[in-house]
Amino acid sequence: MVLDSVLQQVPSPDLAVHVVWTPVLPSDSYEEARRAHILLPDPRARFYWDADQDLGLVYGRTVDLPRGRDLAWDIYFVFGPEAVWEETVPVPDAWSHQLGQDARHLGDGTDLRNAIQKHLPEPEPRSEARPAGEEATVTLQVGGMQKSRGGAT
């Protein structure tokens, strides 16, 4: 799974992980998202609930999704420390999906891992983490809790 190939192989404390749940399937709910967060027991992860699909729809217009979809879900974005979240959302440095039927950006996590590692400092013995706000960020826009990993708080 993409999360395993990325998060387990990039142990850096300089990586911030934001998991955004959005309702896609009839069974998707805030309560289900809260229960599902145990599927991603990574201390770097922060969980969010996008009840109105706002972020998913914005990113559906920001990147060219498979099959002309307009909602970004089951998708992974990588942003560098220079990404600024303002009125318009930043374009991801890299992204991948698990939506099938379209090989563009479909992957096993190798491209995402490489994109993340470009933003992280070279590992040094006893190196200190970057100051707050200088982390590389991976944002996971997910929905359909039966087949995705993540959660919400």
SEVOLUM-976426 format. One record per residue (C-alpha): residue number from 0; residue in one letter; chain; y, z, x. Coordinates in Angstrom, 3 decimals. Layout:
N
- NUM,a,A,Y,Z,X
...
//
This chain:
153
- 0,m,A,0.000,0.000,0.000
- 1,v,A,3.529,-0.760,1.178
- 2,l,A,4.640,2.866,1.112
- 3,d,A,1.760,3.924,3.315
- 4,s,A,2.349,1.146,5.836
- 5,v,A,6.035,2.011,6.071
- 6,l,A,6.554,5.738,5.606
- 7,q,A,3.472,6.941,7.451
- 8,q,A,4.187,4.646,10.388
- 9,v,A,7.908,5.484,10.611
- 10,p,A,7.939,9.275,11.024
- 11,s,A,11.599,9.426,12.090
- 12,p,A,13.701,12.171,10.480
- 13,d,A,16.563,9.653,10.632
- 14,l,A,15.032,7.727,7.711
- 15,a,A,16.347,8.609,4.261
- 16,v,A,14.136,7.549,1.347
- 17,h,A,15.545,7.182,-2.176
- 18,v,A,13.042,6.560,-4.972
- 19,v,A,14.528,5.315,-8.231
- 20,w,A,12.351,5.305,-11.351
- 21,t,A,13.342,3.081,-14.239
- 22,p,A,11.517,2.667,-17.560
- 23,v,A,9.565,-0.592,-17.719
- 24,l,A,6.300,0.199,-19.487
- 25,p,A,6.161,1.880,-22.918
- 26,s,A,4.719,5.028,-21.319
- 27,d,A,7.550,5.354,-18.758
- 28,s,A,9.675,8.434,-19.341
- 29,y,A,11.678,10.993,-17.428
- 30,e,A,8.858,13.511,-17.890
- 31,e,A,6.247,11.079,-16.503
- 32,a,A,8.510,10.256,-13.559
- 33,r,A,8.912,13.965,-12.763
- 34,r,A,5.140,14.400,-12.727
- 35,a,A,4.617,11.267,-10.615
- 36,h,A,6.790,12.415,-7.711
- 37,i,A,3.770,14.197,-6.232
- 38,l,A,2.389,10.746,-5.351
- 39,l,A,5.011,10.499,-2.597
- 40,p,A,4.938,13.858,-0.804
- 41,d,A,7.334,12.791,1.947
- 42,p,A,10.041,15.389,2.734
- 43,r,A,12.541,12.567,3.409
- 44,a,A,12.238,11.309,-0.170
- 45,r,A,14.800,11.989,-2.894
- 46,f,A,14.001,11.002,-6.472
- 47,y,A,16.207,9.589,-9.229
- 48,w,A,15.783,8.495,-12.863
- 49,d,A,17.593,5.313,-13.990
- 50,a,A,17.127,5.731,-17.753
- 51,d,A,19.300,2.750,-18.724
- 52,q,A,17.985,0.468,-15.954
- 53,d,A,21.537,0.181,-14.579
- 54,l,A,20.573,0.038,-10.896
- 55,g,A,17.569,-2.172,-11.595
- 56,l,A,19.708,-4.690,-13.483
- 57,v,A,22.441,-4.721,-10.833
- 58,y,A,19.889,-5.415,-8.112
- 59,g,A,18.229,-7.979,-10.338
- 60,r,A,21.480,-9.944,-10.004
- 61,t,A,21.945,-9.107,-6.312
- 62,v,A,18.650,-10.469,-4.971
- 63,d,A,16.665,-13.535,-6.027
- 64,l,A,13.726,-11.920,-7.816
- 65,p,A,10.400,-13.651,-8.408
- 66,r,A,9.924,-15.714,-11.568
- 67,g,A,13.599,-15.408,-12.530
- 68,r,A,13.278,-11.727,-13.415
- 69,d,A,16.505,-9.869,-14.101
- 70,l,A,15.240,-6.309,-13.563
- 71,a,A,14.417,-5.054,-10.067
- 72,w,A,11.367,-2.783,-10.226
- 73,d,A,8.292,-2.346,-8.042
- 74,i,A,10.619,-3.387,-5.245
- 75,y,A,11.674,-1.965,-1.878
- 76,f,A,15.096,-2.285,-0.237
- 77,v,A,16.187,-1.417,3.303
- 78,f,A,19.827,-0.583,4.060
- 79,g,A,21.338,0.282,7.407
- 80,p,A,23.663,3.228,8.023
- 81,e,A,26.685,0.944,7.504
- 82,a,A,25.791,0.297,3.822
- 83,v,A,28.542,1.510,1.507
- 84,w,A,27.845,2.257,-2.153
- 85,e,A,31.010,1.527,-4.083
- 86,e,A,31.917,-0.499,-7.173
- 87,t,A,29.636,-3.276,-5.946
- 88,v,A,26.272,-2.418,-4.456
- 89,p,A,25.429,-3.415,-0.885
- 90,v,A,23.045,-6.289,-0.299
- 91,p,A,19.864,-4.970,1.334
- 92,d,A,19.124,-5.898,4.950
- 93,a,A,15.529,-6.544,3.901
- 94,w,A,13.493,-6.243,0.743
- 95,s,A,9.974,-6.630,-0.526
- 96,h,A,8.238,-6.578,-3.891
- 97,q,A,4.825,-6.132,-5.452
- 98,l,A,5.463,-8.387,-8.435
- 99,g,A,2.886,-11.018,-7.454
- 100,q,A,2.876,-14.743,-8.253
- 101,d,A,5.741,-15.371,-5.830
- 102,a,A,5.166,-15.115,-2.087
- 103,r,A,8.854,-14.797,-1.256
- 104,h,A,9.392,-11.231,-0.038
- 105,l,A,5.829,-10.314,-1.019
- 106,g,A,4.369,-8.330,1.805
- 107,d,A,2.339,-5.508,3.202
- 108,g,A,5.340,-3.575,4.506
- 109,t,A,5.451,-5.035,8.016
- 110,d,A,8.829,-6.737,7.459
- 111,l,A,10.268,-3.595,5.880
- 112,r,A,9.006,-1.404,8.709
- 113,n,A,10.521,-3.764,11.285
- 114,a,A,13.858,-3.800,9.424
- 115,i,A,13.924,0.002,9.257
- 116,q,A,13.062,0.402,12.930
- 117,k,A,15.985,-1.851,13.930
- 118,h,A,18.318,0.795,12.464
- 119,l,A,16.672,3.814,14.012
- 120,p,A,17.285,5.170,17.507
- 121,e,A,14.575,4.664,20.106
- 122,p,A,12.307,7.711,20.118
- 123,e,A,13.161,10.105,22.918
- 124,p,A,11.532,13.369,23.851
- 125,r,A,13.245,16.162,21.929
- 126,s,A,15.904,13.800,20.556
- 127,e,A,18.163,15.124,17.849
- 128,a,A,18.504,13.495,14.449
- 129,r,A,21.557,11.390,13.715
- 130,p,A,24.510,13.119,12.089
- 131,a,A,24.481,13.121,8.286
- 132,g,A,25.367,9.750,6.846
- 133,e,A,23.996,7.753,9.790
- 134,e,A,20.419,7.424,8.570
- 135,a,A,18.676,4.158,7.921
- 136,t,A,17.842,4.071,4.227
- 137,v,A,15.000,2.636,2.240
- 138,t,A,15.479,2.535,-1.518
- 139,l,A,12.454,2.047,-3.723
- 140,q,A,13.248,0.739,-7.205
- 141,v,A,10.112,1.375,-9.193
- 142,g,A,8.901,1.491,-12.756
- 143,g,A,5.558,1.191,-14.455
- 144,m,A,4.222,4.547,-13.391
- 145,q,A,0.580,3.633,-13.834
- 146,k,A,0.734,1.310,-10.837
- 147,s,A,3.632,2.550,-8.707
- 148,r,A,4.098,5.468,-6.375
- 149,g,A,7.190,7.657,-6.591
- 150,g,A,8.839,9.969,-9.099
- 151,a,A,11.990,11.674,-10.246
- 152,t,A,13.543,15.095,-10.303
//
